């Protein structure tokens, strides 16, 4: 793995800086308020309308605005100040209270009624069907007090927990084992583009490339987002020049490819994403998807995909296929990925560089703002204990020993495996069905019956991905002290803004409804998939057990391992191997074509034209495109919220 050529290109994009600064000042505080009260509502709205928020775009829009203000004040923003704005925007775009919008739908959903689960959803998730708050579409009601307090408490623990085991593993894998973390430079390069001074912009390339992407994003956003929104405000129905979220071709191809979900998602952002993603990972995903296109008609002919019938669209086809085959098969594939990841970690220990002194983990970098290693371990222990006690209080009937095993045994093991995989190959490792299997075991062997456990904040976490975040912070020369101060400032702003705008958006129209087309199209499928799994801990013949098939799971595990072994024996790139194995699962494939187009353009046109520099151009170009899309999305959201608010005030 250390010799993979493509990974070396990513590994060498940036060098670790010698100088670190906090970057925390008044601009950071103003940025937190700007992000929370202007960017977050736009992201929430677009998530419901087109299924993609302005998460990346919000970061770039915020940075550009503050950079322009700084320029007119005859100053420039430091790289660390830019990164703190970038970091805070990422934290804000998660919008914690958006989860309550999903919860209110879930408790009222047709899926819950169809599966007979409505009465089992606990009141600390969402008020029951008879609550006035659901009729009035309001979170500002006493029935929502417990869910809101629970959400705030868990968010506090989560933000503190961020600096626990994830940071400790970063110190081990980056400082001591000195793993390359090949994907971390990709995340750091975009912020560096906007940290250029006025003089650097005249001679540098980053701002120019970012601007090109921004113009393309604005032009496409006007067609894809702005025009449908404005036409919907003027006419009774919105006019969509490009179908959102996709063109569904499943009913047109059902005679040729039965039980295959076909379609095309015409989002130009997928092309730019394909340019940034590792080429062989995209091609591997395409190969895996083509195999499923061939396999599904065969499985249908042999009666395995028996729930599918003609006339089904994409959503129904995917759900039926998942129920019949791909739920079990996909779990086997996921298990194969986990086994491959564990094997690579073991192999890296054997082949890795010798002379690693793990005592170096206690040495701190003087300017980096390091947290004491033992303090980070203490944060992890205390936060995990808090999760255990909270789960014990919320689900007293579930055996508490599982909570202890989740937090103190499984979590550190899988987190370290993932941290090493991220550090070596930029790959995330997860073992499927661990959480679900433990819930089912609790029901089968310990007499637990209910679905509360599925909603409890159980301490199964994978902190391996956090190591990449800390590596990005290091590459930008930002002191950890600045990150901690930014967390303290942004948290209350995010919580208040998220609650207020969740309330406001819910008041505008029921969620989901025609006003929010993406939610109306896909939330039903997501609810069916989630609730189907939850039936496994209830008495009787669970639908989940009907869908789970051990032989199909074994086939997925075997095929995943055989595919990996065969491709690896041929000496093919490691990212192609992962792409094929992951692509064999059943998911909505409509965006894959544009991703592949982007990957081919990047490798065979732009890479040949610009050489090795293309690796640095691509993420900055994608950042600019996201910014342009975000600007049009924010404008569309502003027009919608203002006009609909005026409409409500008129009556």
Secondary structure, 3 states (H helix, E strand, C coil): CCCCHHHHHHHCCCCCCCCCECCCCHHHHHHHHHHHHHHHHHHHHHHHHCCCCCHHHHHHHHHHHHHHHHHHCCCCCCHHHHHHHHHHHHHHCCCCCHHHHHHHHHHHCHHHHHCCCHHHCCCCCCCCCCCHHHHHCCCCCHHHHHHHHHHHHHHHHHHHHCCCHHHHHHHHHHHHCCCCCCCHHHHHHHHHHHCCCHHHHHHCCHHHHHHHHHHHHHHHHHHHHHHHHHHHHHCCCCCCCCCCCCEECHHHHCCCCCCCCCEECCCCHHHHHHHHCCHHHHHHHHHHHHHHHHHHHHHHHCCCCCCCCCCCCHHHHHHHHHHHHHHHHHHHHHHHHHHHHHHHHHHHHHHCCCCCCHHHHHCCCCCCCCCCHHHHHHHHHHHHHHHHHHHHHHCCCCCHHHHHHHHHHHHHHHHHHHHHHHHHHCCCCCCCCHHHHHHHHHHHHCCCCCCHHHCCCCCCCCHHHHHHHHHHHHHCCECHHHHHHHHHHHHHHHHHHHHHHHHHHHHHCCCCCCCCHHHHHHHHHHHHHHHHHHHHHCCCCCHHHHHCCHHHHHHHHHHHHHHHHHHHHCCCCHHHHHHHHHHCCCCCCCCHHHHHHHHHHHHHHHHHHHHHHHHHHHHHHHHHHHHHHHHHHHHHHHHHHHHHHHHHHHC
